[in-house]
Amino acid sequence: MKQRLRRALDAIADAVSGLQVRRFRCRHNGAVTVLDIDNTLADAWPSFLAGHRSERERLRDLELLPGMKVAAYDGRDRVLFLSHRSWWYWWLTRRWLRENGFDGTLVLVSTPGHKLGHLRRLVDGGGQVVYWDDLSHGTERGRTELYVELIDAVGALDLTYHGIDEIEAVVAAAGGRRSGSGRGSLS
């Protein structure tokens, strides 16, 4: 019963996210920037090992990745934050973005794969789309894995994609992670 309810709530949240993206595209013609949050703007992986009392506390306490705000966000006025997080954390995520000096439309999706449909809508709406997202998982377990099929599908879209290698290069050029933790080995 609980799993059916969760799936139903995820389906509702995914429908709402589709409406958000359509509305965003209607309001913003031309160039847009799409930013993931975890491990793109926020240094999320070390937080899994930090022993937070709750998921809310963990998400609230995330640090910015050095250099990423300047590289991916500053000077852009048409920004869509597209993140794989539970919609239960929408307000907390919005607050974190604002407290860290970010402004834009926040869209949360229930799976990383759901990002692809939203990216297609944005590309189909015309204008340049710039997308920053590490599209990885598993680093908290010591082995970074890429969503290879998703990365390939994103690469087939008519957009500019900045992935894990470019994000890591920006972070390294800005002095590296403050937490001192690196990513797990890449598979």
Secondary structure, 3 states (H helix, E strand, C coil): CHHHHHHHHHHHHHHHHHHHHHHHHHHCCCCEEEECCECCCECCHHHHHCCCCCHHHHHHCCCECCCHHHHHHCCCCCEEEEEECCHHHHHHHHHHHHHCCCCCEEEEECCCCHHHHHHHHHHHCCCCEEEECCCEECHHHCEEEECHHHHHHHHCCCCEEECHHHHHHHHHHCCCCCCCCCCCEEC
